Amino acid sequence: MARNGSGTYSLPAGNPVTTGTTISSTWANSTLSDLGTAMTASIAYDGQTTPIANLPMGGNKHTGVGNATVRTNYASAADVQDGSLTYLTSVSGTNTITATGPVGMSAYAAGQVFRFISAGSNTGATTININTIGAKAVIKLNGSPLVSGDIPSGAMVSVAYDGTSFQLQSTLGVSSFSAGATGLTPSSATTGAVTLAGVLGKLNGGTGALTASITFVARATNVVTITTSGVHGFVTGDYVTVAAVTNTGFNGNFTITGTPTTTSFTYAQTASNVGTTADTGTVTDLSYVNLTTNVTGTLYPNFGGTGATTLPTGNLVVGNATSTVSTIAPAINGESLVVKAGASVTAGAFVIGATYTITSVGTTSFTAIGASANTVGIAFTATGVGSGTGTATLNTWTAGSSLASGTAITTTSGTAATFTNIPSWAKRITMIFNNITNSTASPLVQIGSGSLTTTGYTSYGIRANTSAGIGSATNGFIIITASAALTIYGTMTLTLLSGNNWISNHTVADSNNDILSGGGTITLSGALDTVSLTTTGGGTFSAGTVNIIYE
């Protein structure tokens, strides 16, 4: 009969036999057959029997186990402790390594780890071929290929298969340096000065490139994808400069948001979609430090800077995302950090992060790239490169007075004294009158955008003291005087209310001991750039000087 499920065997019916009883063939055949069946179900010690179910050991051991020789053998403790199942032998080659595994295998599998003693130091990109299955690249953890010296001669090397390549798990080799020489030269020298040159990589022993060549560009849903000609070595979060791309809309400084492959990376940029296009250019990773260029004992405000050894007390560090940062010395009394208009830039070439002032709107949507309104004179920090025909001036900063003065004009002849090219950022203009004399009464101040505006003013004036009088005008801001040939002294202030709406206010004295005051308003068609003092009634000036201050 079969065992009872716990391994216990019981004789069949008719057993045990009684002493003196005749043994029948029926009993003998039945009992012996049952014993034969039970023995067949047992495991033969010489290996003839193959178990047909799991064999519980009950906490006991298989002793005297031999080392595994094929993949279907189980491992002994010695196999595990000695690492013999993953240790490669018959290793040869330096850049093209071949080796033999301890147990037969016909394919690589992701997760496999192997160790071997190198036959020599590699001199560049490296492959390994185990059991002639096929050569696979040996790479660093960041996906870049090995460089010379990464596997030293005689080193214990560990590699792990990721499904495509073998990633180097062991510490990268480090060469010794030659004494007193520029550069990193393998040497046995142990004394003397060493000047480091080249690139300081971010990974252990990495040399990554400061620059990579661009082969393709694309933009979809405000995400740019750049493809490089080789492994770039960049990682998410690196700050890079993209330059010299034929489609200039891709150029600028950006933070990498992803690295889909070892030869591509992405960054955010608000602009129209562009399909994958072959292009050229370079990308520079500012997250690396070039030792030769930058580590010279000088304090650099940013990579590639040219700052001084120390930053003087009170100095400011300024920049505008388009060039090397600079320092500005402390302002003297009455000065401040002021914005100055720089070069004119057309939409499509704006640099993200730079600050501009709109000079013409054209077909550009400035609100889409950081401006509060599509209005001339609005300052904004670019969030995109823009498109269309609009222009803006690049803002720069300097220490100086926030008041800018025009060039004084003498009023000894003629009918007008006109100031042009007033910057679009001016919000207040003060006209200064000194000893102004003309052949007719009541001069006018006119302003304009591109040309003087001669209609549409609302202007009132009053004359007080010896001869009171009032007046108004629609062709300019009028200064009411009692008669011709009177000399005036004083100022008129023009203040931008909003948009292009200007308000005037003046207080002037004349040689007749009169106090002349008044005010008015006019809305121009664009940003103010012209101011003029003119006579009325065909008169001419005969004496005096006029100037402007704007801020």
Secondary structure, DSSP 8 states (H G I E B T S, - for coil): ----SSS-----TT-S--TT----HHHHHHHHHHHHHHHHTS--TTS----SS----TT----S-----STTS---HHHHHHTTTTB-EEEE-SSEEEEE-SS--SS--TT-EEEEE-SS---S-EEEEETTS-EEEEE-TTS-B--TTSS-TT-EEEEEE-SSSEEE-S--------TT-BS-------SS--B--SEE-SSTT----SEEEEEEEEEETTEEEEEESS-----TT-EEEEE--SSGGG-EEEEEEEEEETTEEEEE--S--EEEEE---EEEETTSEEHHHH-SSS--SSTT----SS--TT-EEE--SSS--EEE----TT-EEEEEEEEEEETT---TT-EEEEEE-TT--GGGGT-SSS-TT-EEE-SS---SS-EEEEEEEEEE-S-EE---EE-SSSSEEEE----TT--EEEEEEEEEEESSSS-EEEEESSSB--S--EEEEEEESSS-EEEEESSSEE---SSTT-EEEEEEEEEEEETTEEEEEEEEEETTS-EEEEEEEEE-SS---EEEEE-STT--EEEEEEEEEE-
